[in-house]
Amino acid sequence: MSMSLLFPSMLQAALLTGGAGAMQTTEPPAAQDAAPAAEGYEAKLLRARDLATSGDPARRERALALYGEMLSDSPGNSDVLLARGRTYAWMGRHAEAEADLRAVTASKPGHADAWSALGDLYLWSDRPLLAVEAYGRWATLAPDAPEPLIARGRAHRAAGQLDAARADFAAAGQRGADAAQVADLVDSATPRLAVPDAMRDDGYAWSLRAGIDRTSFSGGRAGWTDSGLTLRRRFERGSLGLEALNADHFGRSDRAWALDGYVSLWARAYANVRYQQGPTSGVLPRQSWRTELFQGVGSGWELSASIDRLRFSSDTEFYGVGVGRYVGDWYLRYKLQHVPGVSSGSWSHRLVVRNYYNGNADDYVEVSGSTGRSSDLDRSGALVRNSDASLGVSWTRYFRPDWGFKLGVGYSDDADGFDERQLSLALYRRW
């Protein structure tokens, strides 16, 4: 038989026996997702769910079309409404998702999965208080499961209700949740950071701080006035602040600017890096650098190490190590700092005790005390001196979600014989 007659015969045989299956792999996804000639309800629902969970936008659109067909045949079908509502939520179409999921919870208030999906929708669309309510209904319908409490705890955390979040996470542990996961969740709901707005993801991209400090001295010594303005931009892994500083000391006014950045590094670790440029000579340093690394360890512990360098006519360096502890709404930190020099150099000690009295990371009262040679008392680096003892108290309060203030008073008994009293005020705005 000639080749011209053999090839058509082989092709015909292959088609009759199904040998053309190899050609199907080259068909576009739409053809591969096509429905069989006769497809039942369960098979169609399963196919739609496979399309919806693929993560591909085009396939999710085809899933929505299938759900629409099924609802035309069976209006009000709770399983289909739930599946379509979840798909809408994954696609960011929150209003349509809420309509479907609310329809399910209205017709079947005992449908636990619908309340779970509704809570997810509210959390993803930045409505954490509504998520708390939906997850609460889920928790009532599943009284022995830890998952609803973990979900509700996350919603409480997103709403800034940290006490309630920790209570839910602890209760989930009593219901059998993994102990390591519970410890991490409780730790994540503990108020964080010595500068709470610098790293915290609270939904605001920008913040502005305006502050003024007034220091008076005993013995007729002229008082000092320090002021500053900081504009901070937040990013996914940290923030960067641009600062303008002014110091009026001994009748002389000096200005400086600084960049102050915070960045997340790895698990439970972040760093603060700061650079300041000042006048060529004066009460402010010509230049200063600062690097401090923080690392969370164990349950609620935080270790830190820092290096500061201040350049006046000569350089002064500070090396510090610290240990912090979070206990409920309390934060305690001790820092030991060393200034190299002749003989063994000098040492300073600083203790901070902070209480987040509203259970969120915005509102707190802080008491601090220190002794020895230290630059920590002045953010601009103007104060580099010995102190026999110093004590400070401050109150930070956000009276609106986007507006807050900080009021502080302090006293220091300097080693050079002057007593110092300080009053400070700062206003915060974020958007």
C-alpha positions in Angstrom: 0.0 0.0 0.0 1.4 3.4 -0.9 2.1 6.0 1.9 -0.5 8.4 0.4 -3.2 5.8 1.2 -1.7 4.5 4.4 -1.7 7.8 6.4 -5.4 8.7 6.0 -6.3 5.1 7.0 -4.1 5.3 10.2 -5.6 8.7 11.1 -9.1 7.4 10.7 -8.3 4.4 12.9 -6.8 6.6 15.6 -9.8 8.8 15.7 -12.2 5.8 16.0 -10.2 4.3 18.8 -9.6 7.5 20.8 -6.0 7.9 19.7 -6.6 11.6 19.2 -6.4 12.1 23.0 -2.9 13.4 22.6 -4.3 16.3 20.7 -6.4 17.4 23.7 -3.4 18.6 25.7 -3.0 21.4 23.3 -6.5 22.8 23.7 -6.9 26.1 25.6 -8.0 26.0 29.3 -11.6 26.9 28.3 -11.9 23.7 26.3 -10.4 21.7 29.1 -12.9 23.1 31.6 -15.9 22.5 29.3 -18.8 20.7 30.9 -19.6 17.0 30.0 -22.6 16.5 27.8 -24.7 15.5 30.8 -23.6 16.9 34.2 -25.4 16.6 37.4 -25.7 19.1 40.3 -22.9 17.7 42.4 -20.5 17.4 39.5 -21.2 21.0 38.3 -20.7 22.3 41.9 -17.4 20.5 42.2 -16.2 21.8 38.8 -17.2 25.4 39.8 -15.3 25.1 43.1 -12.2 23.8 41.3 -12.4 26.8 39.0 -12.9 29.2 41.9 -10.0 27.9 43.9 -7.6 27.9 41.0 -6.5 31.5 41.7 -6.9 32.4 38.0 -9.1 35.4 37.4 -10.5 34.0 34.1 -11.4 30.7 35.7 -13.0 32.4 38.6 -15.2 34.3 36.2 -16.3 31.0 34.6 -17.0 29.7 38.2 -19.3 32.7 38.8 -21.1 31.9 35.5 -21.7 28.3 36.6 -22.9 29.4 40.1 -25.3 31.8 38.3 -26.7 28.9 36.1 -27.2 26.8 39.2 -29.0 29.5 41.1 -31.3 30.0 38.1 -32.3 26.4 38.4 -32.4 26.5 42.2 -32.9 30.0 43.5 -31.7 30.6 47.1 -29.6 27.4 47.2 -27.5 28.1 50.3 -24.5 25.9 49.2 -24.3 27.7 45.9 -24.7 31.1 47.5 -22.0 30.3 50.0 -19.6 29.2 47.3 -20.3 32.2 45.1 -20.0 34.5 48.1 -16.6 33.1 48.9 -15.5 33.5 45.3 -16.6 37.1 45.2 -14.6 37.7 48.5 -11.5 36.2 47.0 -11.9 38.5 44.0 -12.2 41.6 46.2 -15.9 42.1 45.2 -16.9 42.7 48.7 -20.4 44.1 48.3 -21.5 41.2 46.1 -19.9 38.7 48.5 -21.7 40.3 51.5 -25.0 40.0 49.7 -24.6 36.3 49.1 -23.2 35.4 52.5 -25.8 37.5 54.3 -28.5 35.7 52.4 -27.2 32.4 53.6 -27.0 33.5 57.3 -30.5 35.0 57.1 -32.1 31.8 55.7 -29.9 29.4 57.7 -28.6 31.2 60.9 -27.2 27.8 62.1 -24.9 27.5 59.0 -21.4 27.7 60.7 -19.4 27.8 57.5 -21.4 30.9 56.3 -20.6 32.8 59.5 -16.9 31.8 59.0 -16.9 33.1 55.4 -18.7 36.3 56.4 -16.1 36.9 59.1 -13.3 36.4 56.6 -15.0 38.9 54.2 -15.2 41.5 56.9 -11.6 41.0 58.0 -10.3 41.2 54.4 -12.3 44.4 53.8 -11.0 46.2 56.9 -14.2 45.9 59.0 -12.8 44.0 62.0 -15.6 44.8 64.4 -18.1 43.2 62.1 -15.7 40.3 61.7 -15.6 39.9 65.5 -19.4 39.6 65.5 -19.5 37.0 62.6 -16.7 34.9 64.1 -18.6 35.0 67.4 -21.6 33.4 65.8 -19.3 30.8 64.3 -17.7 30.1 67.8 -21.2 29.6 69.3 -22.1 27.1 66.6 -18.8 25.2 67.1 -18.3 25.3 70.8 -15.4 22.7 70.9 -13.4 24.0 67.9 -10.4 26.3 68.4 -10.5 27.7 64.9 -13.4 30.2 65.5 -11.6 31.6 68.5 -8.3 32.0 66.6 -10.2 33.8 63.8 -12.1 36.1 66.3 -8.8 36.8 68.1 -7.3 38.0 64.9 -10.2 40.2 64.3 -10.0 41.7 67.8 -6.3 42.3 67.1 -7.0 44.1 63.9 -9.5 46.3 65.7 -6.8 47.1 68.3 -8.7 45.2 71.1 -5.6 43.4 72.3 -6.9 42.2 75.7 -9.9 40.5 73.9 -7.5 39.1 71.3 -5.2 37.5 73.9 -8.2 36.1 75.7 -9.5 34.4 72.5 -6.1 33.0 71.7 -5.7 31.6 75.2 -9.2 30.0 75.0 -8.3 28.4 71.7 -5.4 26.8 73.5 -7.8 25.3 76.0 -9.8 23.9 73.1 -6.7 22.0 71.8 -5.0 24.5 69.5 -1.3 24.0 68.9 0.6 25.4 71.9 3.4 26.9 69.8 0.8 28.6 67.5 -1.1 30.0 70.5 2.1 31.3 72.1 2.9 33.2 68.8 -0.6 34.6 68.6 -0.6 35.8 72.2 2.8 37.4 71.6 1.5 39.1 68.4 -1.3 40.7 70.4 1.0 42.2 73.0 1.6 45.9 72.6 4.9 46.4 70.8 7.8 48.7 70.4 9.3 51.7 72.3 8.1 53.8 69.4 4.7 52.2 68.7 3.8 54.0 65.6 7.1 53.4 63.8 6.6 49.8 62.9 3.0 49.0 63.7 0.6 48.2 60.8 -2.4 50.2 61.9 -3.8 51.1 58.5 -2.2 54.6 58.3 0.4 55.3 55.6 1.6 58.7 56.9 2.1 60.3 60.3 3.2 63.7 61.6 4.7 64.6 65.0 5.3 68.1 66.3 7.0 68.4 69.7 8.5 71.0 72.0 10.6 70.5 75.2 11.4 73.2 77.8 14.2 72.6 80.3 14.9 74.9 83.2 17.9 74.7 85.6 18.7 75.7 89.1 21.4 78.2 90.0 20.2 80.9 87.6 21.3 79.0 84.6 19.4 80.0 81.4 16.8 77.5 80.2 16.8 75.5 77.0 14.1 75.0 74.4 14.1 72.1 71.9 11.6 71.5 69.2 11.1 69.1 66.3 8.9 68.1 63.4 8.8 64.6 62.0 7.0 63.4 58.9 6.9 59.6 58.6 6.0 57.3 55.7 5.1 53.7 56.4 5.9 50.8 54.1 5.2 47.1 54.0 8.3 46.3 56.1 8.9 49.4 58.1 8.9 53.2 58.0 11.1 56.2 57.3 10.9 59.5 59.0 12.3 62.9 58.0 12.9 65.2 61.0 13.6 68.9 61.3 15.2 69.8 64.7 15.9 73.1 66.5 17.8 73.6 69.8 18.0 76.9 71.6 20.7 76.6 74.3 22.7 79.3 76.0 21.0 81.9 73.8 22.2 80.2 70.7 19.9 78.5 68.2 21.1 75.5 66.1 19.2 73.5 63.5 19.6 70.0 62.2 17.8 67.4 60.1 17.6 63.7 60.4 16.4 60.5 58.7 15.1 57.9 61.1 14.2 54.5 59.7 12.7 51.3 61.1 12.8 48.0 59.1 11.6 44.5 59.7 14.4 42.0 59.2 13.4 38.4 60.0 11.1 36.6 62.4 10.5 38.9 65.4 13.4 41.1 64.6 13.6 44.7 63.5 16.2 47.5 63.4 16.3 51.3 63.9 18.8 53.2 61.8 19.2 57.0 62.2 21.4 59.6 60.6 21.5 63.3 61.7 23.2 66.2 60.1 23.8 69.4 62.2 25.8 72.6 62.2 29.6 72.6 61.8 29.8 73.7 65.4 27.4 74.4 68.2 25.2 72.7 70.8 24.0 70.0 68.3 26.5 67.4 67.0 27.8 68.0 63.5 26.8 64.5 62.6 25.4 61.5 64.5 24.6 57.9 63.6 22.6 55.3 65.4 21.9 51.6 64.8 19.9 49.5 67.1 18.8 45.9 66.6 15.8 44.3 68.4 15.1 40.6 68.6 12.1 38.9 70.2 12.9 35.6 72.0 10.9 33.2 74.1 7.5 34.3 75.2 7.4 38.1 75.5 11.1 38.8 75.8 13.0 41.2 73.6 16.8 41.7 73.4 18.6 44.7 71.8 22.0 46.0 71.0 22.9 49.5 69.8 25.8 51.7 68.6 25.6 55.5 68.7 28.3 57.9 67.4 28.1 61.7 68.0 30.5 64.0 66.2 31.3 67.3 67.8 34.9 68.5 67.7 35.7 64.9 68.4 33.7 61.7 68.3 31.8 60.2 71.2 30.6 56.6 70.9 28.0 54.7 73.0 27.5 51.0 73.0 24.4 49.6 74.6 22.6 46.3 75.3 19.1 46.0 76.5 16.5 43.4 77.6 12.7 44.0 77.5 9.7 42.0 78.7 6.1 42.1 77.7 3.6 41.0 80.4 0.0 41.5 79.5 -0.4 45.3 79.1 3.0 46.0 80.6 6.3 46.6 79.0 9.6 46.8 81.0 13.0 47.5 79.6 16.5 47.8 81.1 19.4 49.2 79.0 23.1 49.2 80.0 25.3 51.7 78.0 29.0 52.1 77.9 31.1 55.1 76.7 34.7 54.1 76.0 37.3 56.5 77.3 40.3 56.7 79.6 40.6 54.0 82.2 37.5 51.9 82.0 35.2 54.5 80.4 31.8 55.3 81.9 28.5 53.4 82.2 24.9 54.4 82.4 21.7 52.5 83.4 18.2 53.2 82.2 14.9 51.6 83.2 11.6 52.1 81.4 8.2 50.8 82.7 5.2 51.3 80.4 1.5 50.4 80.8 -0.9 50.2 77.9 -3.9 51.1 80.0 -6.5 50.9 77.2 -5.2 47.5 75.9 -4.1 49.0 72.6 -0.7 50.1 71.3 -1.6 53.8 71.2 -2.4 54.8 74.7 0.1 54.3 77.5 1.7 55.8 80.6 5.5 55.5 80.9 7.9 56.0 83.8 11.6 56.1 83.2 14.7 56.5 85.3 18.4 56.6 84.5 21.8 57.4 86.0 25.3 57.8 84.4 26.6 59.2 81.1 23.9 58.8 78.4 22.5 60.3 75.3 19.1 58.6 75.6 17.5 61.6 77.4 17.6 63.8 74.2 16.6 62.5 70.8 18.6 65.2 69.0 21.9 64.1 70.7 22.4 67.5 72.4 22.8 66.1 75.9 25.9 64.2 76.6 26.6 64.5 80.3 26.7 62.7 83.6 23.6 62.5 85.7 23.5 61.3 89.3 19.8 60.4 88.9 17.0 61.3 86.5 13.3 60.5 86.5 10.6 61.1 83.9 6.9 60.4 83.5 4.9 60.7 80.3 1.3 60.1 79.1 0.4 59.3 75.5 -3.2 59.4 74.4 -5.1 59.2 71.1 -8.3 61.1 71.6 -9.3 60.3 68.1 -8.1 57.5 65.8 -6.0 60.0 63.8 -5.1 62.5 66.5 -3.1 62.1 69.7 -0.7 63.8 72.1 2.1 63.1 74.5 2.7 65.1 77.7 5.8 64.6 79.8 7.6 65.9 82.8 11.1 65.1 84.1 13.7 65.8 86.7 17.4 65.3 86.8 20.2 65.8 89.4 23.3 66.4 87.2 26.7 65.5 88.4 27.9 69.1 87.6 25.7 70.5 90.3 22.7 71.7 88.4 19.2 70.4 89.0 17.1 70.1 85.8 13.3 70.2 85.3 11.8 69.4 81.9 8.3 69.8 80.4 7.5 68.4 77.0 4.5 68.3 74.7 4.0 66.5 71.3 1.0 66.3 69.0 0.4 63.4 66.6 -1.5 63.3 63.4 -1.8 60.3 61.1 -3.6 59.5 57.8 
